[in-house]
């Protein structure tokens, strides 16, 4: 059954798959950022700093940045669905581009927060 763009993009009460995907992106960005920071900072992974950074950090990143990305995607989808009168190629490109920019901005935020946490704890 084909749904309209508005029906597809309207947020539902719970979308666990979307939250899991956004949380995975945030955790992966945190871990990759941590590996880079520990490697270039010449700090051993097997330390209290490493233990805290790689156990508490991903949980916090998933909750904060994953949740923020889900919220941003839902708000954007809702706004775009209301503003689109008919599906078009331009609209599809706009949605895809905006979604990509949201993910990139979220990953930059994760890296900057990981860097701040690393330097604050080191």
Backbone bond lengths (Angstrom), bond angles and torsions (degrees), N, CA, C in turn:
res aa  C-N    CA-C-N  psi(-1)  N-CA   C-N-CA  omega(-1)  CA-C   N-CA-C  phi
1 X - - - 1.451 - - 1.527 108.75 -
2 X 1.295 116.41 129.43 1.453 121.31 -179.36 1.522 110.09 -85.93
3 X 1.318 114.57 132.45 1.457 120.26 177.01 1.518 108.67 -106.74
4 X 1.306 115.68 153.90 1.455 119.04 175.25 1.532 108.73 -74.69
5 X 1.303 116.15 166.64 1.467 120.29 179.42 1.521 109.91 -61.06
6 X 1.310 117.54 -39.53 1.457 120.59 -179.67 1.524 110.79 -62.35
7 X 1.335 117.81 -43.11 1.464 121.02 179.39 1.523 111.34 -65.85
8 X 1.329 117.47 -36.44 1.459 120.74 -179.18 1.513 112.31 -71.52
9 X 1.322 117.25 -34.58 1.460 119.96 -172.81 1.521 113.78 -96.69
10 X 1.327 118.32 -8.14 1.457 118.52 178.13 1.512 110.20 -68.67
11 X 1.314 117.58 128.07 1.458 119.65 -178.80 1.525 111.20 -69.72
12 X 1.315 114.78 142.66 1.455 120.35 174.47 1.515 107.86 -97.65
13 X 1.314 117.75 175.35 1.458 120.63 -178.43 1.528 111.58 -62.95
14 X 1.312 116.60 -44.78 1.463 119.28 179.46 1.516 109.37 -131.42
15 X 1.282 115.86 129.54 1.457 122.03 174.97 1.521 106.82 -131.34
16 X 1.351 116.50 77.61 1.463 119.07 -175.50 1.521 113.57 -62.39
17 X 1.316 118.10 -31.44 1.465 119.34 179.34 1.531 110.70 -65.66
18 X 1.315 117.21 -39.77 1.464 120.64 178.35 1.525 110.32 -65.48
19 X 1.329 117.03 -43.16 1.457 119.86 -179.79 1.524 110.49 -64.84
20 X 1.341 117.18 -42.40 1.465 120.27 179.54 1.515 111.25 -61.73
21 X 1.324 116.72 -41.32 1.465 120.11 179.49 1.518 110.96 -64.29
22 X 1.311 117.42 -46.05 1.472 120.80 179.78 1.522 111.07 -65.52
23 X 1.321 117.34 -38.38 1.467 120.64 177.91 1.523 110.58 -66.01
24 X 1.335 117.47 -39.11 1.473 120.39 177.95 1.523 111.07 -62.55
25 X 1.334 116.31 -42.15 1.469 119.86 177.65 1.527 110.54 -59.28
26 X 1.312 116.22 -44.57 1.466 120.37 -178.03 1.527 111.01 -66.80
27 X 1.326 117.74 -42.46 1.470 120.89 179.89 1.522 110.18 -65.79
28 X 1.322 117.10 -44.43 1.466 119.75 178.97 1.523 111.23 -61.47
29 X 1.318 116.99 -42.15 1.465 119.79 178.45 1.522 110.56 -64.33
30 X 1.334 118.39 -38.96 1.462 121.52 179.39 1.528 110.57 -64.41
31 X 1.319 116.80 -46.37 1.468 120.59 -177.87 1.527 110.88 -66.10
32 X 1.317 117.47 -44.09 1.473 120.18 178.49 1.518 110.27 -64.39
33 X 1.326 117.40 -41.50 1.468 120.75 176.44 1.521 110.37 -61.64
34 X 1.330 116.68 -42.58 1.463 120.78 179.17 1.506 112.42 -62.69
35 X 1.322 116.99 -44.05 1.467 119.94 178.04 1.526 109.99 -59.68
36 X 1.323 116.47 -45.66 1.460 120.34 178.23 1.525 111.26 -61.21
37 X 1.327 117.70 -46.72 1.471 121.03 -177.58 1.524 111.63 -66.08
38 X 1.321 118.30 -41.75 1.459 120.64 179.37 1.525 110.34 -68.46
39 X 1.322 116.08 -38.87 1.460 119.90 -178.79 1.533 110.85 -66.10
40 X 1.321 117.44 -45.84 1.462 120.30 -177.87 1.529 112.22 -81.16
41 X 1.327 117.91 -21.43 1.457 121.22 -179.98 1.509 113.40 -88.66
42 X 1.328 116.49 -1.95 1.463 122.77 179.22 1.525 112.00 54.06
43 X 1.311 115.65 41.64 1.457 122.10 176.50 1.533 106.76 -109.25
44 X 1.320 118.16 133.08 1.468 119.07 -179.09 1.529 112.15 -67.14
45 X 1.327 115.09 140.69 1.463 119.64 177.88 1.525 110.41 -64.68
46 X 1.326 116.05 -36.90 1.467 121.45 -177.82 1.529 109.34 -85.58
47 X 1.306 115.61 75.45 1.461 122.06 178.19 1.529 107.58 -148.09
48 X 1.327 115.70 171.14 1.463 118.22 176.90 1.521 110.89 -61.90
49 X 1.323 116.20 -37.48 1.457 120.18 177.43 1.526 110.36 -61.38
50 X 1.317 116.10 -46.03 1.465 120.24 179.35 1.516 112.24 -63.86
51 X 1.322 116.52 -41.86 1.456 120.57 179.24 1.526 111.10 -61.24
52 X 1.312 116.28 -48.50 1.464 120.00 179.44 1.519 112.89 -66.80
53 X 1.330 115.07 -41.18 1.459 119.95 -177.13 1.523 111.42 -64.77
54 X 1.339 116.12 -41.73 1.464 119.41 -175.16 1.525 114.15 -92.75
55 X 1.336 118.88 -2.62 1.465 119.83 174.76 1.526 111.21 -108.06
56 X 1.315 117.15 -49.62 1.470 120.01 -178.93 1.530 112.28 -81.78
57 X 1.320 116.35 -34.86 1.462 120.80 -177.41 1.517 114.20 -59.11
58 X 1.351 118.27 -50.62 1.470 118.20 179.79 1.525 113.71 -62.11
59 X 1.323 117.08 -34.80 1.465 120.04 178.72 1.526 109.68 -64.98
60 X 1.319 115.81 -46.17 1.464 119.94 179.00 1.529 111.13 -65.38
61 X 1.331 116.90 -41.05 1.468 120.12 179.25 1.523 110.95 -62.94
62 X 1.337 116.50 -42.13 1.474 119.68 179.21 1.521 110.66 -62.20
63 X 1.321 116.25 -43.35 1.463 119.70 -177.53 1.526 111.47 -69.73
64 X 1.327 116.77 -49.07 1.463 120.17 -174.15 1.530 111.78 -77.49
65 X 1.320 116.56 -57.54 1.461 119.58 -174.50 1.526 112.46 -78.29
66 X 1.331 117.35 -34.15 1.460 119.21 174.94 1.510 111.12 -64.09
67 X 1.337 115.88 -45.07 1.462 120.16 177.83 1.515 112.60 -63.88
68 X 1.323 116.74 -39.49 1.470 120.23 179.16 1.524 111.09 -65.12
69 X 1.330 116.36 -38.97 1.464 119.70 179.85 1.527 110.78 -68.19
70 X 1.322 117.30 -41.05 1.467 120.28 176.89 1.531 110.01 -60.74
71 X 1.311 116.44 -46.71 1.459 120.55 179.44 1.527 111.39 -60.65
72 X 1.330 116.94 -45.28 1.464 120.82 -179.96 1.528 110.99 -63.25
73 X 1.328 117.00 -41.36 1.460 119.77 179.50 1.527 111.24 -66.07
74 X 1.321 117.26 -40.92 1.469 120.12 -179.61 1.527 111.76 -67.14
75 X 1.310 116.33 -42.79 1.469 119.64 178.74 1.521 110.10 -64.44
76 X 1.330 116.30 -44.26 1.463 120.37 179.52 1.524 110.82 -62.53
77 X 1.323 117.16 -45.23 1.466 120.40 179.97 1.519 111.20 -61.51
78 X 1.317 116.09 -40.22 1.459 120.32 179.75 1.527 111.15 -65.40
79 X 1.325 116.58 -44.43 1.471 120.65 179.93 1.519 110.85 -65.56
80 X 1.332 116.20 -45.29 1.463 119.14 -178.97 1.525 111.61 -66.83
81 X 1.317 117.35 -36.47 1.464 119.89 179.45 1.526 111.11 -65.64
82 X 1.305 116.65 -36.40 1.468 119.92 179.18 1.528 112.18 -73.43
83 X 1.335 115.72 -29.47 1.458 118.65 -176.16 1.521 112.95 -87.39
84 X 1.314 118.26 -16.76 1.464 120.55 -178.15 1.525 109.80 -88.61
85 X 1.303 115.18 124.99 1.461 118.63 178.88 1.522 111.09 -86.88
86 X 1.325 117.00 -37.11 1.464 121.29 179.09 1.522 108.71 -146.01
87 X 1.326 117.78 145.03 1.463 119.92 178.77 1.530 110.92 -63.55
88 X 1.305 114.45 138.42 1.457 119.35 177.87 1.516 109.17 -148.72
89 X 1.302 116.41 166.99 1.462 121.56 178.65 1.521 110.56 -65.04
90 X 1.313 117.10 -40.06 1.461 121.15 178.91 1.528 110.64 -61.41
91 X 1.308 116.52 -42.12 1.464 120.74 179.07 1.528 110.48 -63.81
92 X 1.321 117.32 -42.57 1.466 121.21 179.14 1.524 111.20 -62.85
93 X 1.322 117.08 -40.82 1.466 121.44 178.09 1.520 110.20 -65.77
94 X 1.315 117.19 -40.91 1.466 121.77 178.56 1.527 110.72 -61.54
95 X 1.321 116.97 -46.05 1.462 121.11 -179.41 1.523 110.73 -64.28
96 X 1.330 117.53 -45.04 1.460 121.13 179.94 1.528 111.31 -63.92
97 X 1.315 116.78 -42.18 1.469 120.63 179.60 1.520 111.00 -65.11
98 X 1.314 116.86 -45.02 1.457 120.66 -179.27 1.518 111.14 -64.11
99 X 1.330 117.05 -41.03 1.466 120.81 178.22 1.520 110.90 -61.78
100 X 1.309 116.66 -42.10 1.462 120.86 177.95 1.520 110.87 -63.95
101 X 1.316 117.58 -42.04 1.467 120.76 178.46 1.530 111.56 -64.47
102 X 1.325 117.46 -37.09 1.467 120.28 177.11 1.524 111.50 -62.77
103 X 1.324 116.77 -43.46 1.464 120.78 179.80 1.530 110.21 -65.58
104 X 1.323 117.20 -43.00 1.476 120.69 179.23 1.526 110.19 -62.93
105 X 1.315 117.82 -44.23 1.470 121.05 178.56 1.522 110.86 -62.36
106 X 1.320 117.02 -39.06 1.461 121.11 178.40 1.532 110.65 -64.70
107 X 1.324 117.33 -42.31 1.462 120.94 -179.74 1.533 111.06 -66.67
108 X 1.314 117.01 -37.64 1.468 119.93 176.37 1.524 109.51 -64.54
109 X 1.313 117.03 -41.72 1.465 120.53 176.63 1.516 112.53 -61.43
110 X 1.327 117.00 -40.13 1.469 120.91 177.65 1.525 109.72 -63.38
111 X 1.333 117.26 -46.28 1.466 119.92 -179.17 1.525 111.29 -62.19
112 X 1.329 117.43 -45.31 1.462 119.90 -178.81 1.530 111.31 -63.67
113 X 1.322 116.63 -38.52 1.463 120.05 177.82 1.522 110.70 -68.99
114 X 1.319 117.72 -40.38 1.468 121.15 177.82 1.525 110.07 -63.17
115 X 1.318 116.64 -41.57 1.469 120.06 178.85 1.522 110.92 -64.36
116 X 1.331 116.29 -42.74 1.466 119.62 177.39 1.524 110.92 -61.63
117 X 1.340 117.28 -46.09 1.456 121.24 -179.36 1.532 110.59 -63.26
118 X 1.310 116.92 -41.78 1.461 121.15 179.74 1.524 110.94 -60.07
119 X 1.332 116.50 -48.76 1.465 119.34 -178.43 1.530 112.59 -71.87
120 X 1.327 116.61 -30.27 1.462 118.86 178.47 1.522 111.49 -71.56
121 X 1.318 117.01 -32.53 1.464 121.04 -177.79 1.528 112.95 -90.36
122 X 1.325 116.93 -23.46 1.474 119.58 -174.92 1.509 113.25 -76.26
